[in-house]
Amino acid sequence: MRSANRPGGAGGGRVGVTAPDAAPPAEADRNGPSWNGKRRLLDRDLRALLGGSLDPRRILCDEPLAPLTTLRVGGRADWFLDCRSAAEVAAAVRAARALGLPVTLLGGGSNVLVGDAGVRGLVARFRRGEIVESSPGLVRAAAGVTINGLVRWTVNRGYAGLETWAGTPGTVGGAVCGNAHFRGRLIGERVAAAVLLRPDGGMHRVARDRMGFGYDRSRVQETGEVVLSAEFSVETGPAAVLRAEARASLRFRKRTQPLDAPSAGCVFRNPDPELQRLPAGIPCAAGALIDGAGLKGCTVGGARVSPVHANFIVTDPGARARDVRVLIERCRAAVAEKYAVTLAPEVVFLGEFDASP
């Protein structure tokens, strides 16, 4: 089963655009001579298109993706490129689209589940970049900058506003694409603007009021644009106080989340109380609903619902993406049966999975 990617940012695993008519075949059709011949041509053309922007020897074939995700499961990428700049991200996206290849952008590898059969086309990873004070009260960070790196940079310089995000996995691109949330706060509240790569290859700066921010969403999930950088609004504050607040946020995460085990972060979105009525006394939280349905600690293969926080699925060595997918569906079914609430996944499914989870 090929899972549809959600367009977006070079971030915590959010992703790009597919071209179904020209896309590489599914895993079951990839062993014949016709695909091998086509792959050689695509490989040659991809390296030629990117040769003017980077060393084509950096493009890797059949690269394992599991070590690059926080869940530590999943298959391989047809082609893989570790981008060193936003310009390389843009070049990779343009080249893949020119060849009709699906392109997937990977940042910190959190918030994603890669299928065991791997990801077709090109996977471009972006996990670096610069941070600058673009103007008074504004800090600009490349999409590949980690959220923790951004927090450290701002806190150490006495810039307030992002310290509560200490301990957030992933990168700026993924956080902006998915409008990351923590304890009722949305990171989009601090985004002043973002530089986006359009599907036609052009770049433009988009102000916050045009980013379409909502709970777990932004416009780039629908438009096929790619986040290249973002500007954040900050204020000045005592660095010592800000560092203390960042440490307090990190302690809270360590106390309430299974940070010592591989996970993708929260698996499900919290239900919207305006759309789904919950029984009296039941908090509007996915973890509480899963716990109430009796699934905390439930295990499938090498995956289990965390006994620390039921909205986290953690994995053991040898786990497969299929184990995680089955456990996700089991949680959804149990919550739907007990509470008549349909949980929506927050984790993004990338690539191809078994036909029957």
N, C-alpha and C positions, 0 to 999 in steps of 0.2 A: 504494500500500500504506500503510495507516495503522499507525503504530508505536505499540504500547502504552506509555504512560508509566509510570514507576515512581514511586509515591507517595512523598512525603517532605517535604523542607525547602525553605525559601526560600533556597537556597544556590547552590552552583556549578552550578546548572541543574537541580537535582532537582525532582521534580514531583508534581502533584496528581492530581485524581480526574476520571474521565470519567463521563458519563451517556449511554450509547450510544443509548437510545431517543429522546433529545431533542437529541442532538448535531448540529451543523451538518453538511451533506453533505460528501462527499469532493470534491476539486478538480474532478473530471470532471463533477460534478452542480451546479456552483455558478454557472453562467452563465444560467440560465433565470429567467423572471419570478417563479416561485413562490418561489425562494430569495431573490431581491431583495426581495420583499415581506416575507418572514419576517425577513430581516435587518434591515429598517427597524424592525419591531416589537421585535425583540430589542435593537436599539441603543437605542430609546426606553426600554424597560423597564430595561435595564442602567444607563443614566444616571439614571433616576428612583430606582432602588434605592440607588445610590451617592451621590445628590445630597445626602443628609443628612450624609455623612461627608467629602466632598471636592468640589472643583469638577469637575463632570462634563465640562467642556471638556478636562480632562487625559486623558480616555479617547480614545485614538487608534485609528483604523481602518487596516487594511492596513499596519501598521508593519513595516519591514524589521528582521529579527532578526540577520542576519549581522554587522552592526557591534557587536552586543551579546554576541557569543560570541568565545571566544579562537581558534576555528578560522576565523572570518571567512567562513563559508559558510552557506547555508540560505535559506529563503523568508521569508514574512511572517506576522504574527499577524493573525487576524481582528480582535481588539481587543487593545489594549495599555495597561497602566497602570504608570507608574513610581511605586511606593509610597514614601511618605515616613516611614512609621512602621509598627510591628507592628500597630497598630490598623487602619491602612488595609489591610494584608495580610488581616487577619481579615475586614474588611468586604467586600473584593473576593472572597474565597473564598466567603463566605456568599451574596453577590449572584449570583455565577455559578452556584452550586449551586441556588439558588432558581429560576433560569431553565432549569436542565437543561443548562447550558453546560459543556463541559470547561474546566478551569482548570489552567494550567501556571505554576509558580513558577520564576522565573529569578533567580539571584543574580549572581555574577561571570561566568557564562557559560562556565566551564571544565567539562571532563568531560561535555560534551554535543555531540551532532551533530544539528542541525536539518535536517529534510528540505527538499528544494528546493521542494516544493509547499506548504510552510508549516505552521503550527500552527493547528488549529481552536480556536474558543472564545476565552477570555480568557487572555492571558499577563500575569502580574503580576510586575514586577521589584522586588526589594528589595535595595538595595545601600548602606544607610546605617543609622544607629542609634547608640545610646550604649553606653558601657562604664563600669561602676561597680564599686567594691569592695562587694559586697553584704553581706559579713561577713568577719571575719578569716580569711584563708586561702581566700577564695572571690571570684572575679571574674565578674561577669555581663555578657554581651555579647548585643546584639540579633542576630537571625539575619542581618541585612543587613550587619553589620560584616565587613570583609575580614579574612582570617586574618592578613595582613601588618600591618593596622592594630592588631589585637589583640596581636600579638607586640610591636610598637613600644610600645604602651601599657604592657604588663606589664614589659618590659625596662627602660624608662626610669624606672619606679617601683620597680625592684628586686624584682620578683616573678619567681621562677624556676619553670620547668616547661614553658613554651611556646616558649622561644627556639630550639629545634631546628626549629620549624615555619616559620622565616623563609624567605620565597620561595615558600610554598605559594599557588597561585592559588585564587581563589574566596572564598566567604564562610563564616561560622560555620554557617549553616543547612545548606548543602550538605556541609560537612565533617562535621557531626554526623550528618546523614542517611546518608551513605555511609561513616562511620567512617574518615575519611581516614588513609592510612598513609604512612610515610616511613622508610626504612632500618630496618624491623622494628618501628617504633613505631606504635601506633594512637592517634588523638586521643581516642577514647572512654576511654582510660586516665585522661585528665585531666578528663573530664566528670563533674561531681558530680550534676547534674540538668539537665533541660530543660523548658521550658514549651511544651506542644504544644496546637495547635488541633485539637479532635476533629471528625470528620465531621458531628456534629450541631450544630456551632457553638460548643460550650463549650470552655473552656480548663482545663488541669490541669497540675500540676507532676509530673514523672515522674523518680524517682531513677535513678541509673546502673544499679543492679542490675535494673531493670525496662525498660531501654532495648533489650535484646536485641542488644547490640553483638557483632559478629563481624567477620571479615575482609571489608571492603567492605560491611558491612550494619548496619542497625539496625531496630528494630521499625517505624519509620514507613514503611519501604518496603512493608510489608504491611498496615498498619492504615488508611491514608488520612489519617493525622494530618499536621499541618504544624508544623515547628519554628519557633517564634517567638523564642525566646532560649535561651541555655544558660549554666550556671554551671560554671566551671573551677576545679579545685583548684590552688593555687599555694603556694609557700614563699618566704620572703625570701632574697635573695642580693645580692651586690655588683653594682650596675648595670653597672660597667665590665666585669666578667667576663662578665655575661650578654650584653652587647652584642658582645663578642668571640666568644662562642659562636654568636650569631645570624649574625654576619658569616661565620664559618667554615661554617655550614650553607648560607648563600647562595652562597659560593664553590664548595662542592661541587656544588650544583645547576647553577651556570653551567658548571662543568667537565664535567659528565656528561649534561646535558640541553640540547636545542636551544631555549634561552630566547629566542633572537633571531629566531625564526620562529613564525608562527601555528600553534598546536596545541591539542588538548584536554587535554593531559597524557597519562598512560599510557593506552593504548588497551585493553589486556587485563589481566585479573587474572593474577597469578602462579599457576601450577598448585599444587594442594595435594599435597605429596609423600605424604600418607597415602592419597590417593584415586587418584593416577596415578603409576605407577612410571616413572621416567625412566632412560635409559641411563646407565651409569657415566661419570662425567666431565662430564655435562651439568648445569649448574646449574639449580635450580628457579626459573627466571626467564623470563618471556615474551619479553623482549628477546633473551636469549641463544638461545632456541629459534628465533625469527624470523631472527636473524642466521645461525644454523646451517643454516637452511633456504634460505639464499642470497637473502633478500629485502631486506637492508639496502640502501637506495638505490633500491629498485624504485619505479617511477612509473606512475601512472594519471591521465591528464589533468593537472590542476593539483595533484594530491596525490602525495606520495612518502613512503616509509618513511625516517625521518631517518637519515642516515649517522652521526650522533652517538650516537643511542640508538634501537635498532630497535623499541622499544615505543612510540615516538612517531610519529605521522603528521603531517607539516607540509604547509601549503598555500601556493600561489602566488596572486597576483592572478588572478581569473578562474576559480579552482577552483570545483567544484560539490560539493554534498553527495554526489551519486552517485559522484563520483570517490573520495571517502573511503570510502564504503560498499563499493564494488567492491574497493578495496585491503584493507579489513578482511577481507572474505571470502577474498581471495587468500592473505592471511597465514594465516588459519585452515586453509585447505585444504592449504597447503604444510607447515605444522607437523604436521597430522594425518597426512599421507602419509609424512613422514620419521620422525616420532617416535611416532606413534599417540597423540598428546596432543591433546585438544580444548580450545582456548583459549576462555575465556569473556570476552566484552567487559566492560570496566570502564566505558567510555564509555556514556552513556545516549542512546538514540535518541528524538528528539522530533518529533512531527508526521508528515507524509506523505512517502513516498519513491516513486520509480519502482517499478512492479510487479516488474521484473526488474533486480536490481542488476548 
